[in-house]
């Protein structure tokens, strides 16, 4: 068996990496004032996933608006404390078992997540609104990762 020469779909060029702007893993710029990049590593974070059975598209839009408000107004000791938030309607798929909206949040500690559940005024407002939207079911799980990786920094 002979090896064929490496074929490139486009020629190799040299790149100057000084032109690439740094990226931050935290999605809320104000959170940078509380956490340094090494302070809360991915595996130390508490990851929380909440899924809603919310059949109405209008209800899903209103819930999304509440998550946008939560993103802007989450405060603990006067500072944003949710490390990241991602929320939106689920893609249609038979495996979703009727869940139509998903929210994923990351917290620096279990104490921060407990504060979120019991005391955060922005989350309390979101829960109050969700009760008026015809939610037919909610499932929440949380965990500390034991495996992390991927191509994203």
C-alpha positions in Angstrom: 0.0 0.0 0.0 1.5 3.3 -1.0 0.6 6.6 0.6 -0.6 9.4 -1.5 0.7 13.0 -1.1 -1.2 15.4 1.0 -3.7 17.3 -1.0 -4.9 20.7 0.2 -8.2 22.2 -0.9 -6.6 25.7 -0.7 -3.0 26.8 -0.3 -1.4 27.2 3.1 -1.0 30.8 4.1 0.6 32.4 7.1 -1.7 34.1 9.6 -0.9 36.8 12.1 -2.5 35.7 15.3 -2.0 39.2 16.8 -5.1 40.3 14.9 -7.4 37.9 16.7 -9.4 39.5 19.5 -9.6 37.6 22.8 -12.9 35.9 23.6 -14.4 35.5 27.0 -16.3 32.4 28.1 -18.7 34.4 30.3 -21.7 35.7 28.4 -22.5 38.6 30.7 -19.7 41.3 30.7 -20.6 42.5 34.2 -19.8 39.0 35.5 -16.2 39.6 34.6 -15.9 41.9 37.6 -16.8 39.1 40.0 -15.0 36.1 38.4 -11.6 35.8 36.9 -11.1 33.3 34.1 -9.4 30.9 36.5 -11.7 31.4 39.4 -14.5 29.2 38.2 -13.5 26.3 36.0 -16.1 24.5 33.8 -16.0 21.4 36.0 -16.5 23.3 39.2 -19.7 25.0 37.9 -23.2 23.8 38.6 -25.0 23.3 35.3 -28.8 23.4 35.4 -31.1 22.4 32.6 -34.8 23.2 32.8 -37.3 22.0 30.2 -40.9 23.2 29.8 -43.9 21.6 28.1 -45.3 24.8 26.7 -47.3 24.2 23.5 -48.2 27.8 22.7 -45.8 29.7 20.5 -47.0 32.9 22.1 -46.3 31.4 25.6 -42.8 30.4 24.4 -42.1 34.0 23.2 -43.2 35.4 26.6 -41.1 32.9 28.4 -38.1 33.9 26.3 -38.7 37.5 27.1 -38.6 36.6 30.8 -35.3 34.9 30.4 -34.0 38.0 28.6 -35.1 40.1 31.7 -33.5 37.5 34.0 -30.2 37.7 32.1 -30.2 41.5 32.6 -31.5 41.6 36.2 -30.0 38.7 38.1 -28.2 40.0 41.1 -26.7 38.6 44.3 -25.0 41.0 46.7 -25.6 43.7 44.0 -23.7 41.9 41.3 -24.7 39.5 38.4 -24.1 35.9 39.6 -25.4 33.7 36.8 -22.2 32.7 34.9 -24.1 31.9 31.7 -27.7 31.5 30.4 -29.0 30.0 27.2 -32.7 29.6 26.5 -35.0 29.1 23.6 -37.6 26.9 22.0 -36.6 23.3 21.4 -36.2 22.1 17.9 -39.1 19.8 16.9 -38.0 16.2 17.4 -39.8 13.0 18.5 -37.3 12.5 21.2 -38.2 15.7 23.0 -41.3 14.0 24.6 -43.4 17.1 24.5 -40.9 19.5 25.9 -40.9 22.6 23.8 -38.7 25.1 25.6 -35.2 24.7 27.2 -33.1 26.8 29.5 -29.5 26.1 30.5 -27.8 28.1 33.3 -24.4 27.8 34.9 -23.6 28.9 38.5 -20.3 29.2 40.3 -21.7 27.1 43.2 -24.6 25.1 44.6 -25.2 28.0 47.0 -25.7 30.4 44.0 -28.1 27.9 42.4 -30.1 27.6 45.7 -30.2 31.4 45.9 -31.6 31.4 42.3 -34.3 29.0 43.3 -35.4 30.5 46.5 -34.4 34.2 46.6 -33.5 35.8 43.3 -36.2 38.4 42.5 -35.6 38.1 38.8 -36.1 34.3 38.9 -39.2 34.7 41.1 -40.7 37.0 38.5 -39.9 34.5 35.7 -41.6 31.7 37.7 -44.7 33.8 38.4 -45.0 34.6 34.7 -44.5 31.0 33.7 -47.4 30.0 35.8 -49.7 32.1 33.6 -48.5 30.7 30.3 -50.2 27.3 30.3 -47.1 25.3 31.2 -48.1 21.6 31.2 -44.9 20.3 32.7 -41.4 21.3 33.9 -38.3 19.1 34.4 -35.2 20.5 36.0 -31.9 18.7 36.5 -28.5 20.0 37.6 -25.0 18.6 37.8 -21.3 19.3 38.2 -19.5 18.0 35.1 -17.1 15.1 35.4 -16.2 15.2 31.7 -15.6 18.5 29.8 -14.1 19.2 26.4 -14.9 20.1 22.9 -13.4 22.6 20.5 -14.8 25.8 22.1 -12.4 27.7 24.4 
